[in-house]
Amino acid sequence: MWEKIFVNAAINPFGALTGLRNGDLLTIPQLKDAMSVTILEGIKVAEKLGININRQNSIEKAFNVAKMTAKNKNSMLQDIEKRKRTEIDYINLHQLL
């Protein structure tokens, strides 16, 4: 569950903010760094809850998902392009529960 949260947190908002497909996020060093920092922040939360997460594996997993889905526009970006409400409120609320 935590890895899925980290993957989504690393890919979806950055694709939505930039309009880039998943794989294109990895071609910009500053975005790739921001994706890593986002995951590391999530890991800090998990650790505060007593959950041990492998930092490097979590970052590599998110990057691998972005590579495997390189041509995809993530769902948050698709929502923005369709001028629909994104799932960000739902995600944030349910991750707190």
Secondary structure, 3 states (H helix, E strand, C coil): CHHHHHHHHHHHHHHHHHCCCHHHHCCCHHHHHHHHHHHHHHHHHHHHCCCCCCHHHHHHHHHHHHHHCCCCCCHHHHHHHCCCCCCHHHHHHHHHC
